[in-house]
Amino acid sequence: MQGLMMQLPLLISGLIAHADRNHGDITIVSRLAEDPHGPLHRTTWRETHRRARQLANALAHLSVRQGDRVATLAWNTHRHLELYYAVAGSGAVCHTVNPRLFDDQIAWILAHADAQVLFFDATFADIVARIAHKLPQVTHFVQMTGREHLPAKFPRELLAYEDLVHRHSEHYAWPQLDENTASSLCYTSGTTGNPKGVLYSHRSTVLHAYACALPDSFGICARDTVMPVVPMYHVNAWGLPYIAALTGARLVLPGPLLDGASLHRLIVDEGVSFSNGVPTVWAGLLQHLAQQGGGLGRLRRLAIGGSACPPAMAESFARHGVEVLRTWGMTELSPIGTVNVPRADEATLAPERREVQGLTQGRPLPGVELAILDDDGQALPHDGESFGELVVRAPWSLRQYYGREEGDGFTADGWFRTGDVATIDAGGYMHITDRAKDVIKSGGEWISSIELENILASHPAVAEAAAVAVPHPKWDERPLMAVVLKPGAGLDRNAMRAFYDGKIAHWWLPDDLVVVDEIPHTATGKINKLALRERFRTYRWQSQPVTVTQPR
């Protein structure tokens, strides 16, 4: 027997319509990408909904059909927010692209996704101009400004965002899509080979928003002013643009200015109560406070993820009355899987146990299931001591990568392999103990060790190269290259970095290199990254390059 309940689909358009009906006059504050130091732009949820409908009509005029990919290279602004709702709401796929990637990677991702339209902020006009000739499938290029900000020269016909909006009617009825319709597309980066696409659905996105808004998750409500510092091109800003519409929260969008002083000004002036970001961003804010003084106004909660939050950082924010919520997630998980919010019985725990629990990645959101497996794929006990491969399943976890074979990255019974090694205790608290993958996480972004190694191995002085993640005081981790040189050859840091120039994104550049007699290998012939990480765990970053030569 089935229940006799209405079958209303969970749709992203329902979130913006709800915000309009019930919280329409709540403000949305935004820095403009084309004039970030100018006056702040102010709008409302009602006006955002109206312009999203105009933009949906504009997309139809550009021959965008349901299922077509509409790409963005954009900061967190009111226009990007409008695109989120217009694209997905009309049945197309909002394909956000990380502009921090190397040009060839961006072009490859856009081609792989078969993006038909590309919207971009003026900040990224040069990037788009450089790769436009590689994007024959893109039929329309739209700069997210008024016509007065368009560049004098551009290799393809260029449209102005504001023209598109103003030329079209606000009368648009959101289609009643199947809730499993694709809504947005994000690509992972930093793994071996090309990036992998994760194709979210309306259902997964709405459920993820509901779960993240719960008190034992982010705890966001209509009394909050939310500032997503995580870029909207990075896993949909962890869902905050959807969560804010769902709850009726006030929204503050910081645009391209993410330095400590600029964030502090917004936090205080706009009364921000909740924000999210990677530790690197918050280190800049704390540094600004240490130098300039001042408080953090109404800020009460920070969700920190991407990299582990250092205990000293959490303690610094606590002194300002701000609670740090440690989180764990992945692009493949929409992305939030766990949040460290204490349980009622925490007060009865011994102080040392509370401290250990407080440093974990937290407990799974309702709907998220975690397990740890041994080398034979057998489940390990959740005793806080046994560690193994972390696997996950959830209503907002992918079941297959976009454009890849089914089963790639999954166990035989359908659990997603995260690539992390973890423990889980009896209370559900999960703690990452190591990463199975050998990627390097710098400032919350992945760097591929394999790609760094392959490039440097082609240098005429290098016999063998290995990239290893070494702790860094600012960026959490930075790449250090261990190299074996050919007899009589020499290589210094400057020459190494020059060799990488033009081959990778600038922020991927290794900070230093060390010459070793040999690189350790496992029994199967693979580079033993675990041994290298342990060897260079206490490595001190050099302020001056040192020329080294391999002995004959």
C-alpha positions in Angstrom: 0.0 0.0 0.0 1.3 3.4 -0.9 0.7 6.7 0.9 -1.8 9.1 -0.4 0.4 12.2 -0.5 0.9 14.8 -3.2 3.8 14.2 -5.6 5.4 17.6 -5.8 8.9 17.5 -7.3 11.8 19.0 -5.4 13.0 21.7 -7.7 15.5 24.5 -7.5 12.9 26.9 -8.9 10.8 26.1 -5.9 13.5 27.5 -3.6 13.6 30.9 -5.3 9.8 31.0 -5.6 9.5 30.3 -1.8 12.0 33.0 -1.0 10.0 35.5 -3.1 6.7 34.6 -1.6 7.8 34.5 2.0 11.0 36.5 2.3 10.8 38.7 -0.8 11.9 41.9 0.9 15.0 40.4 2.5 18.2 42.0 1.1 21.0 40.5 -1.0 24.2 42.6 -0.9 26.9 42.1 -3.5 30.2 43.5 -4.6 30.4 44.1 -8.3 33.1 42.1 -10.1 33.7 45.0 -12.6 33.9 47.6 -9.8 34.7 45.8 -6.5 35.9 48.9 -4.8 32.8 50.9 -5.7 29.4 51.0 -4.0 27.8 47.8 -2.9 24.9 46.5 -5.0 21.7 45.9 -3.1 18.7 43.8 -4.2 16.1 41.5 -2.7 15.0 37.9 -3.1 11.9 39.2 -4.9 14.0 41.2 -7.4 16.4 38.3 -7.8 13.4 36.0 -8.7 12.1 38.6 -11.2 15.5 39.0 -13.0 16.0 35.2 -12.9 12.7 34.8 -14.9 13.9 37.5 -17.3 17.1 35.7 -17.8 15.3 32.4 -18.3 13.5 34.1 -21.2 16.8 35.4 -22.5 18.3 31.8 -22.4 15.3 30.6 -24.5 16.0 33.4 -26.9 19.6 32.1 -27.2 18.2 28.7 -28.1 19.2 27.1 -24.8 17.1 24.0 -24.4 16.5 21.7 -21.4 19.6 19.7 -20.7 22.0 22.2 -22.4 25.1 23.2 -20.4 25.4 26.9 -19.6 28.8 27.6 -18.2 30.0 30.3 -15.8 33.4 31.8 -14.9 32.3 34.1 -12.2 32.7 35.3 -8.6 30.1 35.4 -5.9 27.8 38.2 -7.1 24.1 38.9 -7.5 24.4 38.1 -11.2 25.9 34.7 -10.6 23.1 34.0 -8.1 20.5 34.9 -10.8 22.2 32.5 -13.2 22.0 29.7 -10.6 18.3 29.9 -10.6 17.6 30.9 -14.2 19.6 28.1 -15.7 18.6 25.3 -13.5 15.1 26.5 -13.1 14.5 26.5 -16.9 15.8 22.9 -17.1 19.3 23.6 -18.4 22.5 22.7 -16.5 24.4 25.4 -14.6 28.0 24.4 -15.3 30.3 26.4 -13.0 34.0 26.4 -13.9 37.0 27.1 -11.6 38.9 30.1 -13.1 42.0 29.3 -11.0 42.7 26.3 -13.3 45.2 26.5 -16.1 43.8 27.7 -19.4 44.1 24.3 -21.1 42.2 22.7 -18.2 39.4 25.2 -18.4 39.1 24.7 -22.2 39.1 20.9 -21.8 36.4 21.1 -19.1 34.2 23.3 -21.3 34.7 21.1 -24.3 34.0 17.9 -22.3 30.8 19.3 -20.9 29.8 20.6 -24.4 28.9 24.0 -22.9 26.7 25.9 -25.4 26.8 29.3 -23.6 29.6 30.9 -21.5 28.9 33.6 -19.0 31.9 35.3 -17.4 32.8 38.2 -15.2 34.9 41.0 -16.6 37.8 39.8 -14.4 38.1 36.7 -16.5 37.7 38.3 -19.9 41.4 37.8 -20.7 41.1 34.0 -19.9 38.1 33.6 -22.2 39.7 35.6 -25.0 42.8 33.3 -24.8 40.8 30.1 -25.1 37.9 31.2 -27.3 39.4 29.6 -30.4 39.4 26.2 -28.6 35.6 26.5 -27.9 33.8 26.0 -31.2 30.8 24.4 -29.4 30.2 27.7 -27.5 27.6 29.6 -29.5 27.3 32.6 -27.2 29.7 34.5 -25.0 28.2 36.8 -22.4 30.2 39.2 -20.2 28.4 39.7 -16.9 28.3 43.5 -17.0 26.5 46.3 -18.7 27.4 47.2 -22.3 29.7 50.0 -21.1 32.1 47.6 -19.6 32.6 45.4 -22.7 36.2 45.2 -24.0 37.0 47.1 -27.2 38.3 43.9 -28.8 37.2 40.3 -28.3 37.8 37.3 -30.6 34.2 36.3 -30.8 30.8 38.1 -30.8 30.2 39.3 -27.2 26.9 40.0 -25.5 26.3 42.1 -22.3 24.5 40.4 -19.4 22.4 43.5 -18.6 21.2 43.8 -22.2 19.9 40.2 -22.0 18.0 40.7 -18.8 16.4 44.0 -19.7 15.3 43.0 -23.2 13.2 40.1 -21.9 9.9 39.8 -20.1 9.7 38.8 -16.4 6.6 36.7 -17.3 8.0 33.1 -17.2 6.5 30.0 -15.7 9.1 27.6 -14.3 8.6 24.2 -16.0 7.5 21.3 -13.7 10.6 19.1 -14.3 11.2 15.6 -13.0 13.1 16.2 -9.7 15.9 13.9 -11.0 16.6 16.3 -13.9 20.2 17.4 -14.0 20.6 20.9 -12.4 24.3 21.7 -12.2 27.7 20.4 -13.2 31.0 20.7 -11.3 34.4 19.2 -12.1 36.9 17.8 -9.6 40.5 18.8 -10.0 43.8 17.5 -8.9 43.3 13.8 -9.4 45.3 11.8 -11.9 44.2 12.3 -15.4 41.6 14.7 -16.5 39.1 16.3 -14.1 35.9 14.3 -13.5 32.4 15.8 -13.9 29.8 15.5 -11.1 26.3 16.1 -12.4 23.9 17.1 -9.6 20.1 16.8 -9.8 17.3 19.1 -8.5 16.4 16.5 -5.9 20.0 16.0 -4.6 20.5 19.8 -4.4 17.3 20.5 -2.5 17.8 17.6 -0.1 21.4 18.8 0.5 20.1 22.3 1.3 17.5 21.0 3.7 20.1 18.8 5.6 22.7 21.6 5.7 20.2 24.0 7.2 19.5 21.7 10.2 20.6 22.8 13.7 23.1 20.0 13.9 24.6 21.0 10.5 25.0 24.7 9.7 22.0 25.8 11.7 20.9 28.6 9.3 17.6 30.3 9.8 15.7 33.5 8.7 17.5 35.5 11.4 20.9 34.9 9.8 23.0 37.0 7.5 25.0 34.5 5.4 28.2 35.3 3.5 29.5 32.5 1.2 33.2 33.0 1.0 33.6 29.6 -0.7 33.4 30.6 -4.4 30.2 29.8 -6.2 32.4 28.1 -8.8 33.6 25.6 -6.1 30.9 23.0 -5.5 28.1 25.6 -5.5 29.6 27.5 -2.6 28.8 24.4 -0.4 25.1 25.0 -1.2 24.7 28.3 0.6 23.0 30.1 -2.3 20.3 27.4 -2.0 20.2 27.3 1.8 19.8 31.0 2.0 16.7 30.9 -0.3 15.3 27.9 1.6 15.6 29.6 5.0 15.0 33.3 4.0 18.4 34.3 5.2 19.9 37.6 4.2 22.8 37.1 1.7 26.1 38.9 1.4 28.2 38.1 -1.7 31.8 39.3 -1.4 32.7 39.3 -5.2 36.4 39.1 -6.0 37.7 40.8 -2.8 38.6 38.0 -0.3 41.4 39.6 1.6 41.2 40.0 5.4 40.4 43.7 5.4 37.6 43.5 2.8 36.0 40.5 4.5 36.2 42.2 7.9 34.5 45.3 6.5 31.6 43.2 5.1 31.3 41.1 8.3 31.0 44.1 10.5 29.1 46.6 8.3 26.5 44.0 7.0 26.1 42.1 10.3 27.2 38.7 8.9 26.3 35.9 11.4 27.4 32.8 9.4 30.1 32.3 6.8 32.2 29.5 5.2 35.6 29.1 3.7 38.9 27.3 3.7 41.5 28.0 6.4 43.7 30.1 4.2 41.0 32.8 3.9 40.4 32.9 7.6 44.1 33.1 8.3 44.1 36.3 6.4 41.1 37.7 8.4 42.8 36.8 11.7 46.1 38.4 10.5 44.1 41.6 9.7 42.5 41.6 13.2 45.9 41.1 14.8 47.3 44.1 12.9 44.4 46.5 13.0 42.4 45.3 16.0 38.6 45.3 16.1 36.0 42.6 16.6 33.8 40.5 14.3 30.4 42.1 15.0 27.5 39.6 14.9 29.6 36.7 13.4 28.8 33.6 15.5 29.5 30.6 13.3 32.2 29.7 10.7 32.1 26.5 8.6 35.7 25.6 7.8 36.6 22.8 5.4 38.6 22.1 2.3 41.6 21.6 4.6 41.8 20.7 8.3 41.2 23.7 10.5 44.3 24.2 12.8 43.4 24.1 16.5 45.1 27.5 17.0 42.7 29.1 14.4 39.6 27.7 16.1 40.9 29.0 19.4 41.5 32.5 17.9 38.0 32.6 16.6 36.6 31.4 19.9 38.2 34.4 21.6 36.1 36.6 19.3 33.0 34.7 20.2 32.9 32.7 17.0 32.2 28.9 16.9 34.2 27.0 14.2 32.3 24.2 12.6 34.7 21.7 11.2 33.3 20.0 8.1 34.2 17.3 5.6 32.9 16.8 2.1 33.8 16.3 -1.5 32.6 17.6 -4.9 31.1 14.1 -5.3 29.0 14.7 -2.2 27.5 18.1 -3.1 29.8 18.6 -1.0 28.9 18.4 2.7 29.1 15.0 4.4 29.9 15.7 8.0 29.8 18.7 10.4 31.4 18.7 13.9 28.5 19.8 16.1 28.7 18.5 19.7 26.1 16.1 21.1 24.2 16.5 24.3 26.4 13.9 26.1 29.7 15.8 25.3 29.5 17.6 28.7 29.9 14.2 30.5 33.1 13.3 28.5 36.5 13.5 30.0 38.3 16.8 28.9 40.9 14.9 26.9 38.1 12.9 25.1 36.2 16.2 24.3 39.4 17.6 22.8 40.0 14.6 20.6 36.3 14.6 19.5 36.4 18.4 18.8 39.3 17.9 16.3 37.5 15.3 14.2 35.6 16.1 10.9 32.3 15.5 12.8 29.2 13.4 12.4 27.4 12.6 9.2 24.4 14.7 8.1 21.0 12.9 8.2 20.9 10.8 5.1 24.7 10.3 4.9 26.1 6.9 5.6 29.8 6.3 6.3 31.8 3.1 6.5 35.5 2.1 6.7 36.9 -0.9 4.8 40.0 -2.9 5.3 42.3 -4.0 2.4 39.9 -6.8 1.5 36.9 -4.6 1.4 35.5 -5.8 4.7 33.7 -3.3 7.0 35.7 -2.3 10.1 34.2 -1.5 13.5 33.3 2.1 14.5 35.5 2.1 17.6 37.6 5.2 17.0 40.7 3.1 16.6 40.3 1.0 13.5 41.2 2.9 10.4 40.5 2.0 6.8 39.3 3.3 3.4 36.4 5.7 3.9 33.3 5.0 1.7 30.0 6.9 1.6 26.5 6.9 0.3 23.8 9.6 0.5 20.9 11.0 -1.5 23.2 13.8 -2.7 26.2 11.6 -3.5 27.0 10.8 -7.1 26.3 7.4 -8.5 28.5 7.8 -11.7 30.9 10.4 -13.0 29.6 12.4 -16.0 30.9 10.8 -19.2 32.6 7.9 -17.5 31.9 4.3 -17.1 29.5 3.2 -14.4 31.3 1.8 -11.4 34.4 4.0 -11.7 35.3 4.9 -8.1 32.7 2.7 -6.4 32.6 -0.5 -4.5 30.7 -3.5 -6.0 27.7 -2.7 -3.8 27.5 0.9 -4.8 29.4 2.9 -2.1 31.6 5.8 -3.3 35.3 5.4 -2.6 36.4 8.7 -1.1 40.2 8.0 -1.4 40.5 9.0 2.3 41.6 6.9 5.2 39.7 7.4 8.4 38.4 6.2 11.8 34.8 6.4 13.0 33.9 6.2 16.7 30.8 4.8 18.3 29.2 8.3 18.4 29.6 8.7 14.6 32.5 11.1 14.7 34.7 10.6 11.7 38.4 11.5 11.7 40.6 11.6 8.5 43.9 10.0 9.3 45.5 10.1 5.9 44.7 10.5 2.2 45.0 7.5 -0.1 45.5 9.8 -3.0 48.8 11.6 -3.4 47.3 14.9 -4.4 48.5 18.1 -2.6 45.9 20.4 -1.0 47.0 24.1 -1.1 44.7 26.7 0.3 41.7 24.3 -0.1 42.5 23.5 -3.8 44.0 20.3 -5.1 47.3 20.1 -7.0 48.2 17.0 -8.9 51.5 15.4 -7.8 51.5 13.2 -10.9 51.3 16.2 -13.2 54.1 18.0 -11.4 56.3 14.9 -11.6 55.6 14.2 -15.2 56.6 17.7 -16.2 59.8 17.9 -14.2 60.8 14.4 -15.3 61.1 15.8 -18.8 63.8 18.4 -17.7 67.2 17.5 -19.2 68.9 17.6 -15.8 66.4 15.3 -14.0 66.6 11.5 -13.8 63.6 11.1 -11.5 61.2 13.4 -9.7 58.6 13.1 -7.0 56.1 15.7 -5.7 55.2 15.6 -2.0 52.9 17.6 0.2 54.8 19.5 2.9 53.1 21.4 5.7 53.0 25.2 5.1 52.2 27.9 7.7 49.9 29.8 5.3 48.6 27.4 2.6 48.2 24.3 4.7 50.3 22.3 2.2 52.6 23.3 -0.6 54.4 21.0 -3.2 58.1 20.1 -2.6 59.9 18.4 -5.4 62.4 15.6 -4.6 64.6 15.0 -7.5 67.4 12.7 -8.6 69.7 14.5 -11.0 71.6 13.0 -13.9 75.3 12.8 -13.3 77.0 16.1 -13.5 73.8 18.0 -13.9 72.6 20.9 -11.7 69.2 22.5 -11.0 68.1 25.3 -8.6 64.7 26.5 -7.5 64.4 29.4 -9.9 65.4 27.2 -12.9 62.9 24.6 -11.8 60.0 27.1 -11.5 60.9 28.6 -14.8 60.7 25.2 -16.4 57.1 24.9 -15.2 56.1 28.3 -16.5 53.3 28.1 -19.0 52.7 24.4 -18.4 50.6 24.7 -15.2 48.6 27.2 -13.3 50.9 29.7 -11.5 49.6 28.7 -8.0 50.6 25.1 -8.8 54.3 26.0 -9.0 56.4 24.0 -6.5 57.9 26.2 -3.9 61.2 24.4 -3.6 63.2 21.3 -4.5 65.7 19.0 -2.7 68.2 16.7 -4.4 68.3 13.2 -3.1 70.4 10.2 -3.9 67.4 8.0 -4.6 63.6 8.2 -4.3 62.0 5.4 -2.2 59.7 2.9 -4.0 57.2 0.4 -2.9 57.4 -3.3 -3.6 55.3 -2.8 -6.7 57.6 -0.1 -8.0 55.5 2.9 -7.2 57.0 6.0 -5.5 56.6 5.6 -1.8 54.9 8.9 -1.0 54.3 7.9 2.6 58.0 7.6 3.2 58.7 10.9 1.5 56.0 12.7 3.5 57.5 11.4 6.7 61.0 12.3 5.6 60.1 15.9 4.8 57.4 16.4 7.5 59.6 18.9 9.3 61.1 20.5 6.2 61.8 24.2 6.5 60.8 26.3 3.5 63.9 28.2 2.2 63.6 32.0 1.7 66.5 31.9 -0.8 67.1 29.5 -3.7 70.1 27.2 -3.3 71.8 25.8 -6.4 72.6 22.1 -6.0 74.4 19.7 -8.3 74.2 15.9 -8.3 77.7 14.3 -7.7 79.2 12.4 -10.5 
